[in-house]
Amino acid sequence: MATTSTRPTRGALFVAGLAAALLCAAAPAMASGTAPYCGAGMGPTADIAVRAAIEDAQGSARADGRYSCEPADAPQVFEVFDDPYRGHVFYASVTMNCG
């Protein structure tokens, strides 16, 4: 019986998460009154993953009392073909400026 390793998948997910964290940490200086919020999402299509990431960032901003958000840059989308639990899936990361 052959077994498959999840190391390549875990490695790819780790690199994707690390890239998203670095992109959020390296956001350019914002104008006064706004703050950067990073969101992450997952879905069966890239569009759903991006929408989930935007909702995640907006939810975090709302918890801090910031209700007006706009994208800081283009969303980052990562496509994974062999996720051990979901198969083919998309992950997304966005940075929003919220004030």
N, C-alpha and C positions, 0 to 999 in steps of 0.2 A: 504494500500500500504506500503510495507516494504522498508525501506531505509537502505543503508549500510554505515558504517563509514569508512573514509579513515585514521583514526588515526593510526591503525597498520602499514599501508603502509607508511605514512609520518614518523612515528617513525623509521621504518626500514631504510628508505632513509636517515634520519638524522644521525642515527648511522653509516651507511655506509660512508656518507660524512665525519663525524667526524673521523672515523678510517683512511680514506684516508688522511685527513689533518694531523693527528698525524704521520702517516707513512712518509709523506713528510717532516715534520718538524724535525723528529728524524733520518734523514738520517745520516749515518756515515760521518766522516770527509773525504773530498775528497783530492786527490793529487792536487798540485798547477796547475793552468791552467784549471781546470775543475770546473763545477758548477752543482748542482742538479736541474733538472727541473721536475715538476710533471705534468702529463697529466691525463685527465679523458675522458672516452668515454662511449657510449651507443650503443646497437645494439640488433638485434633479436637473435644473437648467441654470445657465449662467445668470439669466435675468432674475430668477427667483432667489438665487444666492445673493445677488447685489441688493435686491429689495430687502431681504432679511438683514443684511449688514447695515443698510441705511436705517432701518427701524431700530436696530440695536444701538447705533450711535445716538439717534434721536431720543430713545428711551433713557439712555444715560444722561443726556443733556437735560431732559425734562426733570429728572430726579434732582438735578442741581439748580432747577429754576430757570433754565435757559430754553426758550421755546422757539426761537428763530434760528434755523440752521440752513447752511448752504454747503455744497461740496467744496472741499479744499483742492482736490485734484481728481484725476480719473481713478475709478475703482480698480483694485488688483483682483484678478480672477485666476484661480488655480483649478485645473481639471485633473481629477484622479480617476483612473480607469479600473483600479483593482482594490478599492477600499474593502477591508475584510468584512465589514458589517453592512455596507450599503452598495457595494459594487461600483458602478460608474456614477460619480457625484462631482459637484462643483463647490468650491469654497471661495468666498469673497471677503475682501477687506476694504473698508472705506474710511477716509478721514473727513470729518465735517467740522466747519467753523460755526460755532453756535454762540449766540449772544442773548 
